[in-house]
Amino acid sequence: MIHVAVFGYGTVGKGVVEVIDRNNDIVSAASGDKVSVKYILDLLDFPGDPNEAKIVHDVNVIISDPEVSIICETMGGTGAAYKFTKAALEQGKSVCSSNKELVAKHGAELMKVAKEHGCTYLFEASVGGGIPVLRTLTTALTAERITRIAGILNGTTNFILTKMEEEGAGFDETLKTAQELGYAESDPTADIEGHDTARKISILSDIMSGHFVDSDNVPTEGITKIDKSDIALASGAGFKIRLLGIGDRYDDDSVRTMVAPFLIEKGHPLAGVCDVFNAIFVTGNILGDTMYYGKGAGKLATASAVVADVIDAARKGSSTMYCGWDETPVKAADSSSAKSRYFVRVSEADAAKAKALFEASTDIGVSDGKAGFITGPVSDSAVEGLDKSVIENMIRIYE
Ligand code: HSE
């Protein structure tokens, strides 16, 4: 018997118990022994829940039980989740996590602890929910030098941008609809300001580079400034707007990361990713481009990835599966001379004044009294030095 414990009986934790139960024959056969949930750690009691008898409040009950060999950490956060994960790994218990915040901050250390104690730390569900992208990067693509990872990594913001596009609606009213439908949290800050995407692109860039990419150092811009006229003007010029997390790796192994909305040509596969779906576009030096697409969030999609990690942990026993990364900070690329083309939105009256700020520009039309144009390539440092008093919004073109 493979005894599993679940830390945190929230949405994903419940999903993990459900997947292990519903697919028990498949999960057990793939693991090489019967898989069973022995404990669930939570502060609450869940009276009447079918798994009520498995609830414990003291983590030490689980950590000190030699029968438990695998833990699913679905608590979230970097406080108790960090302490409990480390304690479990130090006892040789493998941990399978959906906690992107913890992986982004302490992943390298926790993988090291796992290795030292003959167990494994796995976290497929932390990026792209049910999309098997970390496993792909660390198995199928290991012969590649990955030079770029660009992803739509947040379902909430992709839902909002898609709805604004389909319904011609503004940001605030669409956010409200997303909250009513359960696609956005009551406090949506981490999603709409891009912090969730920053954590996920950090983890992907950690794997790409082999070194620590601190999510706090990722230049991050969310979608709150996007207006329905941006979407209409972009659409008229053949673009969609998507929030991307991007990691670029250069020949000298330096890495540049960024989270920002981008205008993406409608023919690009990332532009076709709609609603709550996620997609990760990976460029390798030999293989070229590949894209991984699917449900990036949600109870069962995320739980499915956690349980796949449980199976891996069971199969590999004491070996560490992921190639991982070390704790050395990655070399940051000097991006001051990097150039991008921009979409610019201004009021019609200010269009001439705004265009005069750029060496080259192409008009793309007028919508709701707003004029849009696309600039020629401009460096980051030049953009920083611009007098932006008449500019209402500037969004990079993805290329
Ligand atoms: N809030 C996240 C999203 C959940 O919208 O993608 C999954 O990490």
Residues whose N, C-alpha, C, O or C-beta is under 5 A from the ligand:
A	BS01	HSE	L153 N154 G155 T156 D191 G296 A297
